[in-house]
Amino acid sequence: MNALVLTVDRNSPGKKDFSGAFLPEALGFARLHGVPAARVVRVDIGRTKADRRKQVLAAIEGAGAGLELVAFLCHGLRTQLPQLGWTVGNVRGLGAAIAGASVPSVRVVLYACSTGEGTGADGDGGLADGLRDALCVAGARDCQVDAHERAAHTTQNPYVRRFPGLGSPSGGAGGAWIVTPGSAPWARWRKALRGDLRFRFPLLSTAAILGSL
């Protein structure tokens, strides 16, 4: 699997978010997908936001051509990855970089709280929606972006929306739940995310996920 994992490089003040969650989960994701240690990039959050963006872009460029999977593990908000410097206002640059280094069907997973939320219905107008649109515009028209709709554990959060490219040259409006909250498989989905499904679901179709529960 040609994949890249990006996370932060330290705990937030007074917290153990990096050492207790982001780093161990990033390493677990990498082990499951056979990602070498050099492809688990820790972004220096002590630098300016512009420099953090440059570090992310350099990591994507350094991964070479043919990226199939990109994972971000960090804090998130509806319209931004504040620790990495990316917002809905500049996300086209991130999408263009990923599209330029990836296969058209690249999978991106934002293990980052609230990035699957939006200003409109189904996450429309949020960061994940904007990243999907940016990927499509840059040529990765069969892309897919998975993102958490609210705050919870970095990888076990069950509130996940999927934003597919579906061959569009411009993206779309919002996404859809992988498993609808409160539906019949919801409890099984939440339980399964305590195991390795939390790392595997970005590569599975919604039908395959539901069939595994």
C-alpha positions as CSV (number, residue, x, y, z in Angstrom):
1,M,0.0,0.0,0.0
2,N,1.4,3.3,-1.1
3,A,0.3,5.5,1.8
4,L,1.3,8.5,3.9
5,V,0.4,9.3,7.5
6,L,0.6,12.8,8.9
7,T,0.3,13.8,12.5
8,V,1.7,16.3,15.0
9,D,4.9,16.2,16.9
10,R,4.0,16.9,20.5
11,N,1.2,17.2,23.1
12,S,-0.9,20.3,23.3
13,P,-0.3,22.2,26.5
14,G,-1.6,20.4,29.5
15,K,-2.8,17.4,27.4
16,K,-1.6,14.0,26.3
17,D,-3.4,14.1,22.9
18,F,-0.2,13.3,20.9
19,S,1.4,10.7,23.2
20,G,-1.9,9.2,24.2
21,A,-3.8,9.2,21.0
22,F,-2.4,10.7,17.8
23,L,1.0,9.0,17.8
24,P,0.0,5.5,18.9
25,E,-3.0,5.5,16.5
26,A,-0.8,6.8,13.6
27,L,1.7,4.0,14.2
28,G,-1.1,1.5,14.4
29,F,-2.5,2.7,11.2
30,A,0.9,2.5,9.6
31,R,1.6,-1.1,10.8
32,L,-1.7,-2.4,9.5
33,H,-1.2,-0.9,6.0
34,G,2.5,-1.7,5.8
35,V,3.6,2.0,5.8
36,P,7.3,2.4,6.6
37,A,8.4,4.6,9.5
38,A,9.7,7.3,7.2
39,R,6.1,7.8,5.8
40,V,4.7,8.6,9.3
41,V,5.5,12.4,9.3
42,R,5.3,14.4,12.5
43,V,4.6,18.0,11.6
44,D,6.4,20.6,13.8
45,I,3.5,22.5,15.4
46,G,6.0,24.9,17.0
47,R,6.5,26.5,13.5
48,T,4.3,29.1,11.9
49,K,1.2,27.9,10.2
50,A,2.7,28.7,6.8
51,D,5.7,26.6,7.6
52,R,3.5,23.7,8.8
53,R,1.7,23.8,5.5
54,K,5.0,23.7,3.7
55,Q,6.1,20.7,5.8
56,V,2.8,18.9,4.8
57,L,3.3,19.7,1.2
58,A,7.0,18.6,1.3
59,A,5.9,15.3,2.8
60,I,3.3,14.7,0.1
61,E,5.8,15.6,-2.6
62,G,8.5,13.4,-1.0
63,A,6.2,10.4,-1.0
64,G,6.5,10.2,-4.8
65,A,3.9,9.4,-7.4
66,G,1.0,7.0,-7.0
67,L,-0.2,7.7,-3.5
68,E,-3.3,5.6,-2.7
69,L,-4.0,6.5,0.9
70,V,-3.3,9.6,3.0
71,A,-4.3,9.8,6.7
72,F,-4.3,12.9,8.9
73,L,-4.3,12.4,12.7
74,C,-4.7,15.7,14.6
75,H,-7.2,18.1,16.1
76,G,-9.9,19.4,13.7
77,L,-12.7,21.9,13.5
78,R,-15.5,22.3,11.0
79,T,-13.5,24.4,8.6
80,Q,-9.9,23.7,9.5
81,L,-7.0,21.5,10.7
82,P,-5.8,24.2,13.1
83,Q,-2.6,22.4,14.1
84,L,-1.5,21.9,10.5
85,G,-2.6,25.3,9.1
86,W,-5.1,24.1,6.6
87,T,-8.6,25.8,6.3
88,V,-11.4,25.9,3.8
89,G,-9.8,29.0,2.5
90,N,-6.6,27.4,1.4
91,V,-7.6,23.7,1.1
92,R,-7.3,23.8,-2.7
93,G,-3.5,23.9,-2.3
94,L,-3.7,20.7,-0.2
95,G,-6.0,19.0,-2.6
96,A,-3.8,19.9,-5.6
97,A,-0.7,18.6,-3.9
98,I,-2.4,15.3,-3.0
99,A,-3.9,14.9,-6.5
100,G,-0.6,15.6,-8.1
101,A,1.1,12.8,-6.1
102,S,-1.7,10.2,-6.1
103,V,-3.8,7.9,-8.2
104,P,-7.2,9.3,-9.2
105,S,-8.9,7.1,-6.7
106,V,-6.9,8.3,-3.7
107,R,-8.4,7.7,-0.3
108,V,-8.0,10.5,2.3
109,V,-9.1,10.0,5.9
110,L,-9.3,12.9,8.4
111,Y,-9.0,11.4,11.8
112,A,-9.7,14.9,13.0
113,C,-12.8,16.0,15.0
114,S,-15.6,17.9,13.3
115,T,-14.0,18.1,9.8
116,G,-17.0,16.2,8.4
117,E,-19.4,18.8,9.7
118,G,-20.5,21.6,7.5
119,T,-22.3,24.9,7.2
120,G,-24.9,23.2,5.1
121,A,-26.6,19.8,5.0
122,D,-24.6,16.6,5.1
123,G,-21.3,18.4,5.8
124,D,-21.5,20.7,2.8
125,G,-19.1,23.7,3.2
126,G,-16.9,22.0,5.8
127,L,-13.2,21.1,5.4
128,A,-13.7,17.5,4.2
129,D,-16.3,18.7,1.7
130,G,-13.8,21.3,0.5
131,L,-10.9,18.9,0.3
132,R,-13.0,16.5,-1.8
133,D,-13.9,19.3,-4.1
134,A,-10.3,20.4,-4.4
135,L,-9.2,16.9,-5.2
136,C,-11.7,16.6,-8.0
137,V,-10.8,20.0,-9.5
138,A,-7.1,18.9,-9.4
139,G,-7.9,15.7,-11.3
140,A,-8.5,13.1,-8.6
141,R,-12.1,12.7,-9.6
142,D,-12.6,9.2,-8.2
143,C,-11.2,10.3,-4.8
144,Q,-12.9,9.7,-1.4
145,V,-12.5,11.7,1.8
146,D,-13.7,10.2,5.1
147,A,-14.0,12.6,8.1
148,H,-15.5,12.8,11.6
149,E,-18.6,14.9,12.0
150,R,-18.1,15.7,15.7
151,A,-15.6,15.5,18.5
152,A,-14.7,12.1,19.9
153,H,-11.8,9.7,19.9
154,T,-9.3,10.2,17.1
155,T,-9.9,6.9,15.3
156,Q,-12.8,5.2,17.2
157,N,-15.3,8.1,16.5
158,P,-18.3,6.4,14.8
159,Y,-19.8,9.6,13.4
160,V,-18.0,9.4,10.0
161,R,-19.2,11.0,6.8
162,R,-17.9,9.9,3.4
163,F,-17.3,12.5,0.6
164,P,-16.8,10.7,-2.7
165,G,-15.6,12.3,-5.9
166,L,-17.8,10.1,-8.1
167,G,-16.0,11.2,-11.3
168,S,-17.0,14.8,-10.9
169,P,-14.7,17.5,-12.2
170,S,-15.9,19.9,-9.5
171,G,-16.8,17.8,-6.5
172,G,-20.2,17.8,-4.9
173,A,-22.5,19.0,-2.1
174,G,-21.8,17.3,1.2
175,G,-21.4,13.6,1.9
176,A,-23.2,10.7,3.6
177,W,-22.9,8.7,6.8
178,I,-20.9,5.5,6.4
179,V,-23.3,4.1,9.1
180,T,-26.3,6.2,9.9
181,P,-26.4,7.1,13.6
182,G,-29.2,5.2,15.4
183,S,-29.7,2.7,12.6
184,A,-29.8,-1.1,13.1
185,P,-26.0,-1.6,12.5
186,W,-25.0,1.4,14.6
187,A,-24.1,-0.4,17.8
188,R,-22.1,-3.1,15.9
189,W,-20.2,-0.3,14.0
190,R,-19.3,1.4,17.2
191,K,-18.0,-1.9,18.7
192,A,-16.1,-2.8,15.5
193,L,-14.2,0.5,15.6
194,R,-12.5,-0.6,18.8
195,G,-10.7,-3.2,16.6
196,D,-8.8,-2.8,13.4
197,L,-11.8,-1.8,11.4
198,R,-10.9,1.8,12.5
199,F,-7.9,1.6,10.3
200,R,-9.3,-0.5,7.5
201,F,-12.6,1.3,6.7
202,P,-11.2,4.0,4.5
203,L,-10.3,1.3,1.9
204,L,-13.7,-0.5,2.1
205,S,-16.9,0.4,0.3
206,T,-19.9,1.2,2.4
207,A,-21.5,-2.0,1.4
208,A,-18.4,-4.0,2.5
209,I,-18.3,-2.2,5.8
210,L,-22.0,-2.9,6.5
211,G,-21.5,-6.5,5.4
212,S,-18.7,-7.0,7.9
213,L,-20.7,-5.8,10.9
